[in-house]
Amino acid sequence: MKKLLEYQFPQDLKTMTENELELLSYEIRDFLISNISKTGGHLASNLGVVELSIALHKVFDTPTDKLIWDVGHQSYVHKILTGRAEGFQTLRKFGGMSGFPKVKESEYDTFDTGHSSTSISVAAGMAAARDLAKEDFKIAAIIGDGALTGGLAYEAMNNVGVSKTNLVVILNDNGMSIAPNTGGVSKYLSKLRGSRKYTDFKKRVKKNISEIPGIGKGVVSGMQHMRDSLKYAVLDGIMFEELGFKYFGPVDGHNMEVLLETLTMAKEVDGPVFIHVITKKGKGYKSAEETPSKYHGTGPFDPTTGRQHKSGGSVPSYSDVFGNKMIQMAKTNNKIVAIGAAMLEGTGLKGFKERYPARTFDVGIAEGHAVTFAAGMTAGGYRPVVAIYSTFLQRAYDQMIEDVCLQNLPVVFAIDRAGIVGADGETHHGMFDLSYLSHMPNMTILAPADRGELEQMLEYAMTLEGPCAIRYPRGEAMDLGLNCPIQGSLVIEEGRDVELWAVGNMLTVGFQVQEVLKKNSIDAGLIDARFVRPLDQKAITASAERTRLIVTLEDNVITGGFGENLAAAMMESPVKVLNFGWPDRFIEHGSIGQLFEKYGLNPESIAERICEYLEKQA
């Protein structure tokens, strides 16, 4: 048998025997563990879909047939099977292979994905376009790993069931979505209904009985009624049947024979099909099987021991600081509750849940519901804190405006992973929140520059009578000693030539820029903005009166961000404003340092532009 890198995928899959496919699954798992242990990435989810991915490419004629991977982090095996195994050396690295499907990367990637619950909508749209064009190819959406908790998936299934278009929806149920079926009768019926022999036999019986003169159709109707009653009693899949899907499952997602047979049958069905596949997250790697959440998204680790390599020292992350402060505040305020959207551990709320389980609410991948749920809790006098990654909070834009800001409700938004996040790339950077939050009436927006400020801002937010958003980045929360009350911007040092207004984590960059400017004999001041909304108008006016140039630094797109709002507030001032932030485009994946350097946000590049600007003004 060939080595993994010697295959011509996916063509070679078509001629491989079932036994060879089984052996291939072992080799792919070894490959994933070996490579992701070096680069980091999404390991556990991909170990669970090895057999399913192989079976899909064996049965479907890709790229003519279209596969849409929901969320996209489960697509590593798909990438291996479409000729990109060598690219894993650069997985998620700057200029290297993306950790998500990318249309520009391969013709086998039919749609860019990164956020959850979208695949069925995409598949439905592709199917409608195919049918209008009178084309003939298959479409399959692979959803799971919690994505079926998102409402968009059900909106799409409701639409697909009515349209009766031909497409296949595959649920990868790895224990992070709906619960697997239980009971012997359910297993037996699922196995029976997934059998080609049974399907053919059922068609023949129905045809023969219906042809009996006088009574045939009545007997068939009675048999169907009895069958449906039994299905309602024992099959979870009835929900999908009622939505208009032909349901197959549960299917063992690690049984190659059953997968191949089920997918082959599904291709032949006229109308929408729903296949419920049971997999084990982390399959084949003991450490990932025992603690799948730890290896959902992992950094480099020792493949022998499973021990992850820790970068840096003992400095806590912003998520850790947030979680610990929540526990501390909850001790003295029994009205504080925590709300998450399937990311309690990632947002630092695991400890809070352990300490206060009744005051912790994980609503699943349903960000819009999380926000409106929080709004509802304020009616009972509670102070909800909604902890969501910046990139995912975008999905709740309408609810934030209509259900929170419109009524000026005291909901606190703890916005984690704000700014550039690095290796996950375009779909996960949190570079838009300042822009879409800044125009929401009644919303207070704060940005801490260190861990002490985050703690103080959480306390301050609890004193407000309206909504408050606190945005902070991924990574270490340094202690810069900024122990001043949160009452406005903090002037660290005044400057006659230029004053740098830094938002949140950009204060660290500001210190470095200030140092470079001073070496060039430029009198540079530095201000910790703290408040993005409302702007500290008094401090801005004072700054404009004592300096020649105001420079804003933010880890956000310039368009609609802090800098543009500050410049608008200074329209009547003769002092110029120079804004630094991300350009109006999507930023690729890479290390944060590499991205800052490429887009001119590293200290040296910023200082150079400031020097050039001041020289032109002189």
C-alpha angles and dihedrals in degrees: 000000000000125000116255096255091049096065125099099223136233093006095061091056091069093066099038120110123234090255091052090050090053091052090047090056090058092049092049092051091051089048093051094049093046095048102037090048085065102039104025122228143130104328112155097052093050094048086058097055101047097109092039092052092048092049092049093054091043094053103032124064100234135218089022088051111056127232118192116194113206115227086357100231089105092063101090094101089046088056092050090050092051097056102272103110092115089056091068089084086071098034110156091350124131108282091003137105118311122241089226135053112281123187091207090054100055141357086231090065100080099180137015110247135176107134121069137256097024103105099086092050090050091048091049091052092048090049092051091050091048092051094047090051090047091234125152120223137114128254126199129183116201111203133169144091088107096316093116088070088072116099093221090069091058093045088055095046091050089054095044092050091055095045093051090209121161112261138122125231115196119195112206097204104192097159094275094088131036118348119262119253118264135202135063097258092052091051092047095049092046091053091046095049091048092057121103090210091054093049093050091045091051092052092050094048092049092049095047096046094045089056093060104113115251101353106040099095092045092053091049091050091050092049091050091050091051091047092051092049090053091047092054090052099051112014126082086192091075089091090063092044089055090051087059102263129130101236126217120180168272088289124184103248092203097052106094095193094053093044094051092047094046095048091047090053092046091056090059096052117105104225137018119332129198118200117192108206121187114211137166115239109231092018113183099017114084097207092052093045092053096044107018094166090059090057097038090097111002140173122225114308143176105267092205098054100019089230111149120229109243118216118213128001134282098313109131121234122244087251090056093048091049093049094048093047090050090056091048094050093044090059091067100029115052091185094070113104130177124224125190138174106225091303106088094133094043092051093048098254099118092098092046090054091050091050098038109021094160091054095049122087123188106186096181125236092337108112095167091053091047091058096046090043088056090049089054092051091058088066088068092052096259126139106225122199112200112202113196136147112259094242092053096045087068087076091065097052096122094046091051091055102037103033103032114019097038090059094035092234121181099246118147117213114204100198109198126190092027113172127013112347101188126221099030090065135187099001095050107037111115096215102128106055098094089052099049094039097047095072096049109108115235093017118131113203122199131180120194120212095200142007095272091057091049090055092047092047092053089054091046092050090057090060094056124097094213141044121304131189121202113190124194135165136249115265141033121001105216124202107236094170095245094155100161127124115267096248101123140313119339117230105211095175135349122231132199096203103036139355120206116214106199125192118213115305091010088077088081089055088046092058089053094046090049091053093052092048093051090053085057091053093254116141100228126181129196131215128187101219096200092167116067091169125051092029115228093246094178092055092045092053091048091049092051091052096056106037141055098222136023117207123192123205121194138159090224137080111287092228108093093351136124095285096053091047091050091049090051089053089054099048092121093048121094090217113105124231123215115195126207121190141101120319124246095272140079113276119226127229124276139108115311091242093053093049093048090052095046093051097042098252097120115107096254094052093046093049091048092054091047091051091050091049094050091048090055090050093050 
